[in-house]
Amino acid sequence: MPLATGPAEPAHIARTRAASRKTDALQPLWLVTMPTRTRGGSRGIQTFAIRAASSRAAVDRAVAAAETETAVLHRRSARIDPSAATAVLFE
């Protein structure tokens, strides 16, 4: 029995997403690292692998990714300091 997937995505949105993925694949890969701190004072880091044209764009995308529920859960709700982010070209 097939799974219900909900309504299909409109074709123009699907084309835009596909084009975006192709463009992203051509951009350099950056490792963006941001320091974290727990309520108890423990320190750590969280690193994101981001494809972007520049280090600034990579940091901006990583900051957005850091705000997702998945990222917050991964770092166990530790606060993240985007102002101290560093980006290193991986490729």
N, CA, C and O atoms as a GROMACS GRO file, in nm:
protein
  364
    1MET      N    1   0.085  -0.117   0.000
    1MET     CA    2   0.000   0.000   0.000
    1MET      C    3   0.091   0.124   0.000
    1MET      O    4   0.177   0.136   0.087
    2PRO      N    5   0.072   0.216  -0.096
    2PRO     CA    6   0.157   0.336  -0.102
    2PRO      C    7   0.131   0.429   0.015
    2PRO      O    8   0.020   0.436   0.069
    3LEU      N    9   0.235   0.501   0.053
    3LEU     CA   10   0.223   0.599   0.160
    3LEU      C   11   0.160   0.726   0.106
    3LEU      O   12   0.185   0.765  -0.008
    4ALA      N   13   0.080   0.791   0.186
    4ALA     CA   14   0.022   0.919   0.149
    4ALA      C   15   0.129   1.026   0.161
    4ALA      O   16   0.193   1.039   0.266
    5THR      N   17   0.149   1.103   0.056
    5THR     CA   18   0.255   1.203   0.058
    5THR      C   19   0.201   1.345   0.059
    5THR      O   20   0.278   1.440   0.065
    6GLY      N   21   0.072   1.360   0.052
    6GLY     CA   22   0.014   1.494   0.050
    6GLY      C   23   0.010   1.548  -0.092
    6GLY      O   24   0.046   1.479  -0.187
    7PRO      N   25  -0.035   1.671  -0.108
    7PRO     CA   26  -0.048   1.728  -0.241
    7PRO      C   27   0.089   1.747  -0.306
    7PRO      O   28   0.188   1.776  -0.239
    8ALA      N   29   0.092   1.729  -0.438
    8ALA     CA   30   0.218   1.745  -0.511
    8ALA      C   31   0.260   1.892  -0.509
    8ALA      O   32   0.177   1.983  -0.507
    9GLU      N   33   0.391   1.912  -0.510
    9GLU     CA   34   0.447   2.047  -0.515
    9GLU      C   35   0.420   2.105  -0.654
    9GLU      O   36   0.436   2.035  -0.753
   10PRO      N   37   0.380   2.232  -0.663
   10PRO     CA   38   0.358   2.292  -0.794
   10PRO      C   39   0.485   2.282  -0.880
   10PRO      O   40   0.596   2.292  -0.827
   11ALA      N   41   0.469   2.264  -1.008
   11ALA     CA   42   0.580   2.240  -1.100
   11ALA      C   43   0.682   2.354  -1.097
   11ALA      O   44   0.803   2.329  -1.100
   12HIS      N   45   0.636   2.480  -1.092
   12HIS     CA   46   0.731   2.592  -1.094
   12HIS      C   47   0.818   2.594  -0.968
   12HIS      O   48   0.934   2.636  -0.975
   13ILE      N   49   0.764   2.552  -0.856
   13ILE     CA   50   0.843   2.547  -0.732
   13ILE      C   51   0.943   2.431  -0.740
   13ILE      O   52   1.058   2.446  -0.699
   14ALA      N   53   0.899   2.318  -0.792
   14ALA     CA   54   0.989   2.203  -0.807
   14ALA      C   55   1.106   2.238  -0.900
   14ALA      O   56   1.219   2.200  -0.872
   15ARG      N   57   1.079   2.309  -1.009
   15ARG     CA   58   1.187   2.349  -1.101
   15ARG      C   59   1.284   2.444  -1.033
   15ARG      O   60   1.406   2.433  -1.052
   16THR      N   61   1.232   2.538  -0.954
   16THR     CA   62   1.318   2.633  -0.884
   16THR      C   63   1.408   2.560  -0.784
   16THR      O   64   1.527   2.590  -0.775
   17ARG      N   65   1.351   2.465  -0.710
   17ARG     CA   66   1.431   2.388  -0.613
   17ARG      C   67   1.540   2.309  -0.685
   17ARG      O   68   1.654   2.305  -0.639
   18ALA      N   69   1.507   2.246  -0.796
   18ALA     CA   70   1.605   2.166  -0.870
   18ALA      C   71   1.717   2.255  -0.923
   18ALA      O   72   1.834   2.217  -0.915
   19ALA      N   73   1.684   2.371  -0.975
   19ALA     CA   74   1.786   2.463  -1.026
   19ALA      C   75   1.876   2.512  -0.912
   19ALA      O   76   1.997   2.525  -0.930
   20SER      N   77   1.817   2.538  -0.798
   20SER     CA   78   1.894   2.583  -0.682
   20SER      C   79   1.993   2.476  -0.638
   20SER      O   80   2.108   2.507  -0.607
   21ARG      N   81   1.950   2.349  -0.636
   21ARG     CA   82   2.040   2.240  -0.597
   21ARG      C   83   2.156   2.228  -0.695
   21ARG      O   84   2.270   2.205  -0.653
   22LYS      N   85   2.130   2.245  -0.824
   22LYS     CA   86   2.236   2.238  -0.925
   22LYS      C   87   2.335   2.351  -0.905
   22LYS      O   88   2.456   2.330  -0.913
   23THR      N   89   2.286   2.472  -0.880
   23THR     CA   90   2.372   2.587  -0.858
   23THR      C   91   2.455   2.568  -0.732
   23THR      O   92   2.575   2.596  -0.732
   24ASP      N   93   2.393   2.521  -0.625
   24ASP     CA   94   2.465   2.499  -0.499
   24ASP      C   95   2.577   2.398  -0.517
   24ASP      O   96   2.684   2.413  -0.458
   25ALA      N   97   2.555   2.294  -0.597
   25ALA     CA   98   2.656   2.190  -0.616
   25ALA      C   99   2.781   2.247  -0.683
   25ALA      O  100   2.889   2.189  -0.669
   26LEU      N  101   2.768   2.358  -0.754
   26LEU     CA  102   2.883   2.419  -0.821
   26LEU      C  103   2.960   2.513  -0.730
   26LEU      O  104   3.070   2.556  -0.765
   27GLN      N  105   2.904   2.546  -0.616
   27GLN     CA  106   2.969   2.641  -0.526
   27GLN      C  107   3.065   2.570  -0.433
   27GLN      O  108   3.049   2.451  -0.406
   28PRO      N  109   3.166   2.643  -0.383
   28PRO     CA  110   3.263   2.582  -0.291
   28PRO      C  111   3.197   2.538  -0.160
   28PRO      O  112   3.095   2.591  -0.118
   29LEU      N  113   3.260   2.440  -0.098
   29LEU     CA  114   3.212   2.388   0.030
   29LEU      C  115   3.290   2.455   0.143
   29LEU      O  116   3.414   2.455   0.143
   30TRP      N  117   3.218   2.512   0.238
   30TRP     CA  118   3.277   2.580   0.354
   30TRP      C  119   3.241   2.504   0.480
   30TRP      O  120   3.131   2.450   0.491
   31LEU      N  121   3.332   2.499   0.573
   31LEU     CA  122   3.302   2.448   0.708
   31LEU      C  123   3.290   2.569   0.798
   31LEU      O  124   3.388   2.641   0.821
   32VAL      N  125   3.171   2.591   0.849
   32VAL     CA  126   3.143   2.706   0.935
   32VAL      C  127   3.128   2.656   1.077
   32VAL      O  128   3.043   2.571   1.106
   33THR      N  129   3.210   2.708   1.166
   33THR     CA  130   3.211   2.664   1.306
   33THR      C  131   3.173   2.781   1.396
   33THR      O  132   3.224   2.892   1.381
   34MET      N  133   3.083   2.753   1.490
   34MET     CA  134   3.038   2.854   1.586
   34MET      C  135   3.051   2.798   1.727
   34MET      O  136   3.016   2.682   1.751
   35PRO      N  137   3.100   2.878   1.821
   35PRO     CA  138   3.110   2.832   1.960
   35PRO      C  139   2.972   2.820   2.024
   35PRO      O  140   2.878   2.894   1.991
   36THR      N  141   2.962   2.726   2.116
   36THR     CA  142   2.838   2.705   2.191
   36THR      C  143   2.867   2.712   2.340
   36THR      O  144   2.981   2.697   2.384
   37ARG      N  145   2.762   2.735   2.417
   37ARG     CA  146   2.774   2.737   2.563
   37ARG      C  147   2.643   2.688   2.623
   37ARG      O  148   2.535   2.734   2.586
   38THR      N  149   2.654   2.594   2.716
   38THR     CA  150   2.535   2.541   2.782
   38THR      C  151   2.496   2.632   2.900
   38THR      O  152   2.572   2.721   2.937
   39ARG      N  153   2.380   2.607   2.956
   39ARG     CA  154   2.337   2.683   3.074
   39ARG      C  155   2.431   2.660   3.191
   39ARG      O  156   2.449   2.747   3.276
   40GLY      N  157   2.492   2.542   3.195
   40GLY     CA  158   2.584   2.509   3.303
   40GLY      C  159   2.724   2.566   3.283
   40GLY      O  160   2.810   2.551   3.369
   41GLY      N  161   2.747   2.631   3.169
   41GLY     CA  162   2.875   2.694   3.144
   41GLY      C  163   2.971   2.614   3.057
   41GLY      O  164   3.078   2.664   3.022
   42SER      N  165   2.934   2.491   3.022
   42SER     CA  166   3.021   2.412   2.935
   42SER      C  167   3.027   2.475   2.798
   42SER      O  168   2.930   2.532   2.748
   43ARG      N  169   3.145   2.465   2.738
   43ARG     CA  170   3.165   2.522   2.605
   43ARG      C  171   3.185   2.413   2.502
   43ARG      O  172   3.228   2.302   2.535
   44GLY      N  173   3.153   2.445   2.379
   44GLY     CA  174   3.171   2.351   2.270
   44GLY      C  175   3.165   2.426   2.137
   44GLY      O  176   3.174   2.549   2.133
   45ILE      N  177   3.150   2.350   2.031
   45ILE     CA  178   3.135   2.410   1.898
   45ILE      C  179   3.031   2.332   1.821
   45ILE      O  180   3.000   2.217   1.853
   46GLN      N  181   2.977   2.394   1.720
   46GLN     CA  182   2.892   2.326   1.624
   46GLN      C  183   2.941   2.368   1.486
   46GLN      O  184   2.959   2.487   1.459
   47THR      N  185   2.961   2.270   1.399
   47THR     CA  186   3.014   2.294   1.266
   47THR      C  187   2.910   2.256   1.162
   47THR      O  188   2.842   2.155   1.174
   48PHE      N  189   2.899   2.339   1.059
   48PHE     CA  190   2.806   2.318   0.949
   48PHE      C  191   2.885   2.312   0.819
   48PHE      O  192   2.974   2.394   0.797
   49ALA      N  193   2.854   2.217   0.732
   49ALA     CA  194   2.911   2.210   0.598
   49ALA      C  195   2.814   2.281   0.505
   49ALA      O  196   2.700   2.237   0.487
   50ILE      N  197   2.858   2.392   0.447
   50ILE     CA  198   2.769   2.479   0.370
   50ILE      C  199   2.830   2.508   0.233
   50ILE      O  200   2.949   2.541   0.223
   51ARG      N  201   2.750   2.496   0.129
   51ARG     CA  202   2.793   2.537  -0.005
   51ARG      C  203   2.747   2.680  -0.028
   51ARG      O  204   2.629   2.711  -0.014
   52ALA      N  205   2.842   2.767  -0.062
   52ALA     CA  206   2.811   2.909  -0.084
   52ALA      C  207   2.922   2.971  -0.166
   52ALA      O  208   3.033   2.918  -0.173
   53ALA      N  209   2.891   3.083  -0.229
   53ALA     CA  210   2.988   3.151  -0.315
   53ALA      C  211   3.099   3.220  -0.235
   53ALA      O  212   3.210   3.238  -0.287
   54SER      N  213   3.071   3.260  -0.112
   54SER     CA  214   3.170   3.332  -0.032
   54SER      C  215   3.161   3.288   0.114
   54SER      O  216   3.064   3.224   0.156
   55SER      N  217   3.263   3.324   0.190
   55SER     CA  218   3.262   3.288   0.332
   55SER      C  219   3.147   3.360   0.404
   55SER      O  220   3.084   3.301   0.493
   56ARG      N  221   3.120   3.485   0.368
   56ARG     CA  222   3.011   3.560   0.431
   56ARG      C  223   2.876   3.492   0.404
   56ARG      O  224   2.794   3.479   0.495
   57ALA      N  225   2.855   3.450   0.280
   57ALA     CA  226   2.730   3.381   0.246
   57ALA      C  227   2.721   3.248   0.321
   57ALA      O  228   2.613   3.208   0.364
   58ALA      N  229   2.834   3.180   0.336
   58ALA     CA  230   2.834   3.053   0.410
   58ALA      C  231   2.798   3.075   0.556
   58ALA      O  232   2.720   2.998   0.613
   59VAL      N  233   2.853   3.179   0.616
   59VAL     CA  234   2.820   3.210   0.756
   59VAL      C  235   2.672   3.244   0.769
   59VAL      O  236   2.606   3.197   0.862
   60ASP      N  237   2.620   3.323   0.678
   60ASP     CA  238   2.478   3.358   0.682
   60ASP      C  239   2.390   3.234   0.674
   60ASP      O  240   2.292   3.221   0.749
   61ARG      N  241   2.424   3.142   0.584
   61ARG     CA  242   2.346   3.018   0.572
   61ARG      C  243   2.361   2.931   0.696
   61ARG      O  244   2.264   2.868   0.740
   62ALA      N  245   2.481   2.927   0.753
   62ALA     CA  246   2.503   2.847   0.873
   62ALA      C  247   2.426   2.902   0.992
   62ALA      O  248   2.372   2.827   1.072
   63VAL      N  249   2.420   3.035   1.003
   63VAL     CA  250   2.343   3.096   1.111
   63VAL      C  251   2.195   3.057   1.097
   63VAL      O  252   2.130   3.026   1.196
   64ALA      N  253   2.144   3.059   0.975
   64ALA     CA  254   2.005   3.017   0.952
   64ALA      C  255   1.988   2.869   0.988
   64ALA      O  256   1.888   2.831   1.048
   65ALA      N  257   2.085   2.786   0.949
   65ALA     CA  258   2.078   2.643   0.981
   65ALA      C  259   2.085   2.619   1.132
   65ALA      O  260   2.022   2.526   1.183
   66ALA      N  261   2.161   2.702   1.202
   66ALA     CA  262   2.176   2.687   1.347
   66ALA      C  263   2.046   2.713   1.422
   66ALA      O  264   2.029   2.668   1.535
   67GLU      N  265   1.956   2.785   1.359
   67GLU     CA  266   1.829   2.817   1.423
   67GLU      C  267   1.723   2.709   1.404
   67GLU      O  268   1.615   2.718   1.462
   68THR      N  269   1.753   2.607   1.324
   68THR     CA  270   1.655   2.500   1.302
   68THR      C  271   1.641   2.414   1.426
   68THR      O  272   1.732   2.405   1.508
   69GLU      N  273   1.527   2.351   1.438
   69GLU     CA  274   1.502   2.265   1.554
   69GLU      C  275   1.603   2.150   1.560
   69GLU      O  276   1.647   2.112   1.669
   70THR      N  277   1.639   2.096   1.446
   70THR     CA  278   1.735   1.986   1.441
   70THR      C  279   1.871   2.029   1.498
   70THR      O  280   1.932   1.955   1.575
   71ALA      N  281   1.917   2.147   1.459
   71ALA     CA  282   2.047   2.196   1.508
   71ALA      C  283   2.044   2.223   1.657
   71ALA      O  284   2.140   2.192   1.729
   72VAL      N  285   1.934   2.282   1.705
   72VAL     CA  286   1.922   2.311   1.848
   72VAL      C  287   1.921   2.182   1.929
   72VAL      O  288   1.985   2.173   2.034
   73LEU      N  289   1.849   2.082   1.880
   73LEU     CA  290   1.847   1.953   1.950
   73LEU      C  291   1.984   1.887   1.947
   73LEU      O  292   2.025   1.824   2.045
   74HIS      N  293   2.055   1.899   1.835
   74HIS     CA  294   2.188   1.839   1.823
   74HIS      C  295   2.284   1.894   1.928
   74HIS      O  296   2.365   1.820   1.985
   75ARG      N  297   2.276   2.024   1.953
   75ARG     CA  298   2.366   2.083   2.052
   75ARG      C  299   2.302   2.088   2.191
   75ARG      O  300   2.352   2.157   2.280
   76ARG      N  301   2.193   2.016   2.208
   76ARG     CA  302   2.124   2.002   2.338
   76ARG      C  303   2.087   2.138   2.397
   76ARG      O  304   2.106   2.164   2.516
   77SER      N  305   2.033   2.224   2.311
   77SER     CA  306   1.982   2.356   2.347
   77SER      C  307   2.090   2.454   2.394
   77SER      O  308   2.058   2.558   2.451
   78ALA      N  309   2.216   2.422   2.371
   78ALA     CA  310   2.322   2.517   2.407
   78ALA      C  311   2.307   2.642   2.322
   78ALA      O  312   2.263   2.636   2.207
   79ARG      N  313   2.342   2.755   2.379
   79ARG     CA  314   2.339   2.881   2.304
   79ARG      C  315   2.454   2.881   2.204
   79ARG      O  316   2.560   2.824   2.229
   80ILE      N  317   2.431   2.944   2.092
   80ILE     CA  318   2.533   2.952   1.988
   80ILE      C  319   2.570   3.098   1.969
   80ILE      O  320   2.485   3.185   1.981
   81ASP      N  321   2.697   3.124   1.939
   81ASP     CA  322   2.742   3.262   1.920
   81ASP      C  323   2.778   3.285   1.774
   81ASP      O  324   2.893   3.262   1.734
   82PRO      N  325   2.682   3.330   1.692
   82PRO     CA  326   2.710   3.350   1.551
   82PRO      C  327   2.810   3.462   1.524
   82PRO      O  328   2.872   3.465   1.417
   83SER      N  329   2.828   3.554   1.618
   83SER     CA  330   2.921   3.663   1.596
   83SER      C  331   3.067   3.614   1.597
   83SER      O  332   3.157   3.683   1.550
   84ALA      N  333   3.090   3.494   1.651
   84ALA     CA  334   3.224   3.436   1.656
   84ALA      C  335   3.243   3.325   1.553
   84ALA      O  336   3.335   3.244   1.564
   85ALA      N  337   3.156   3.320   1.453
   85ALA     CA  338   3.163   3.214   1.351
   85ALA      C  339   3.290   3.229   1.267
   85ALA      O  340   3.335   3.340   1.237
   86THR      N  341   3.346   3.114   1.231
   86THR     CA  342   3.459   3.112   1.139
   86THR      C  343   3.423   3.022   1.022
   86THR      O  344   3.353   2.922   1.040
   87ALA      N  345   3.470   3.056   0.902
   87ALA     CA  346   3.444   2.976   0.783
   87ALA      C  347   3.577   2.941   0.718
   87ALA      O  348   3.661   3.028   0.695
   88VAL      N  349   3.594   2.812   0.689
   88VAL     CA  350   3.716   2.763   0.625
   88VAL      C  351   3.676   2.691   0.498
   88VAL      O  352   3.585   2.608   0.499
   89LEU      N  353   3.743   2.722   0.389
   89LEU     CA  354   3.716   2.656   0.262
   89LEU      C  355   3.761   2.511   0.271
   89LEU      O  356   3.875   2.483   0.307
   90PHE      N  357   3.672   2.419   0.239
   90PHE     CA  358   3.701   2.276   0.252
   90PHE      C  359   3.761   2.218   0.125
   90PHE      O  360   3.854   2.137   0.131
   91GLU      N  361   3.710   2.258   0.011
   91GLU     CA  362   3.757   2.202  -0.116
   91GLU      C  363   3.874   2.277  -0.170
   91GLU      O  364   3.926   2.242  -0.276
   0.00000   0.00000   0.00000
